[in-house]
């Protein structure tokens, strides 16, 4: 009421009195609020400042629109965010930044300089504050590529631990700073630094490109490989002058893309001749396959494929290089190149066949000289004498023919089976003018076979006094057909009960020398009467066939094995009964097995074991891919013939599995499966590399690394073999293909 009566002066005086009292009491906030209630904001600011109530002062300065002073007092009052916000809202982030910087808050200052677009200032402050990532971003926005790259690199080095594998699908945010650093170093013209940081960050594709720009093509190829870019690696190797590696990589790419003929051609250029040959063969390019085998010094395999391609002369040349002179000679004979056939038959010690070939070639002098050397013990002796007799008659020496034939027939009794030599004895007598003895022998021949040759006509001519009947020259007669080495009509694995006795099959194979023995029985080299080639004949021990259901199982396994055609698999031809014994018939391989090497105390080098491992893994991948398990991988079943690795006893794994073994390479679980084959392969490689059988050592984590016994074994090979021999199958490689890939990755380190 007094205020209304006394007026405004009274009210003002009263307010001033209250303010004075509150200030005296130190209640500056209350005093300032009285002034705010009266809308006296400037005076309130003064009171708040007097009482150091900076936040309240800043609020009122903001109301009054004095943003810069408000920001100053927000900052003084400890509300940095509010200070920055109002300056930024007012479009003055630079002033906010300067304000923060003045107060020593460099991080907020840097942020606000960034908002203000002063990226160079922001970058320097971030860098001084220990924030290289933010500094890098700021320098990049400021256009300073080199400084930005250095900051990104610093951040990466401080925050990232290196992994050991490369992922082509992405990297962590931290690792990406390495990529950013590399790109900026490139932009700044610092290729060397770009290469280093890309490599550290495992950005191998980018590192490879930087290496290419630096002209370092071979290292670039390695980086492309780590980036899983074989095409890029191939181009780099090409530019480095390593066309072999370039071609091999292009072959891998083509093969994975299903371009098999291209892959094969690339593998051949890359000198991986075995793979090239296999791929050419798989698409029916037999001549190319054979040429690839030849280039890889696998001459026997080349010869076999040339035969299938119908190129007999080239097949013969390959077999000759493989040292298989008899086979080569037969093929040269079929191809009409009899001079070469004669030479090879002679070199192979087949005097009869050499003489026969010379006779067919019309080289009578050479044929006579060779046929005269055929010993009585030779199974072709009588046949040799017949040809020799004919040639002696042709060359005007019938009495020499008579002498040689009579000598050969001295202990013979004429029968339907030996009329040919008697016929030529009579012919020789006839030509020599001894008509009576000639007619007597001709008549005896008629008594055995009324229609034999032209005997009846010859008797009539002689009895009519018309002289000897002309004979046909031997060289104009057709040679006996020579058989190609490929099994065109192998013994059937589906006929386990082949008859014996007089059946032709019972006498088809003639045993020669023993070449091996084992739990399943004895192994012989035998000769196939159908074509004269050598085969391996395994006579199965009767006791292994007594188990119930064994025979049908064996027949099924051998039938499946017989379908497998691979240059590194000993060909299975079938199951036959020979001389009362059941025998497995297979390709004859004249070579040594690795069990012999171990018995002799020999170890293999790392390079040799690596090459053997690749060959074995490749074969097992091929066999397993056809649903077949070997089941008996061991040194005695792995052979080398003319430089080609050969795995024997395919199809006999189930038969051999229950039999006890003196030295076992089987997995602990003793299952007949893919895992068992892989374990056995690793055990064999370990043994050959170290000279120590792995099963004689502590198992699992206690198994010594191969490098313990064999210095210089790369860590990767050490680990692969030990992992492959782990007692727990789930910790081993899952397939032969997986093992093969690991071994291929080691090519550069072994």
Buried (B, 14 or more C-beta within 10 A) or exposed (E): EEEEEEEEEEBEEEBEEEBEEBBEEEBBBBBBBBBBEEEBBEBBBBBBBEBEBBBBBBBBBBBBEBBBBBBBBBBBBEBBEBBBBBBBEBEBBBBBBBBBBEBEBBBBBBBBBBBBEBBBBBBBBBBEBEBBBBBBBBBBBBEBBBBBBBBBBBBBBEBBEEEEEBEEEEBEEBBBBBBBBBBBBBBBEBBEBBBBBBBBBBBBBBBBBBBBEBEBBBBBBBBBBBBEBBEBBBBBBBBBEBBEBBBBBBBBBBBEEEBBBBBBBBBBBBBBBBBBBBBBBEEEBBBBBBBBBBBBBBBBBBBBBBBBBEBBBBBBBBBBBBBBBBBBBBBBBBBEBBEBBBBBBBBBEBBBBBBBBBBBBEBBEBBBBBBBEBEEEBEBBBBBBBBBBBBBBBEEBBBBBBBBBBEBBEEEEBEEEBBBBBBBBBBBBBBBEBBEBBBEBBEBBBEBEEEBBBBBEBBEBBEEEEEBBEBEBBBEEEBEEBBBBBBEEBBBBEBBEBEBEEEEBBEBBBBBEEBBEBBBBBBBBBBBEBBBBBBBBBBBBEEBBEEEEBBEEBBBBBBBBBEBEBBBBBBBBBBBBBEEBBBBBBBBBBBEBBBEBBEEEEBBEBEEBBBBBBBBBBBBBBBBEEEBBBBBBBBBBBBBBBEBBBBBBBBBBBBBBEEEEEBEBBBBEEBBBBBBBBBBBBBBBBBBBBBBBBBEBEEEEEBBBBBEBBEEBBEBBBBBBBBBBBBEBEEBBEBBBBBBEBBBEBEEEB
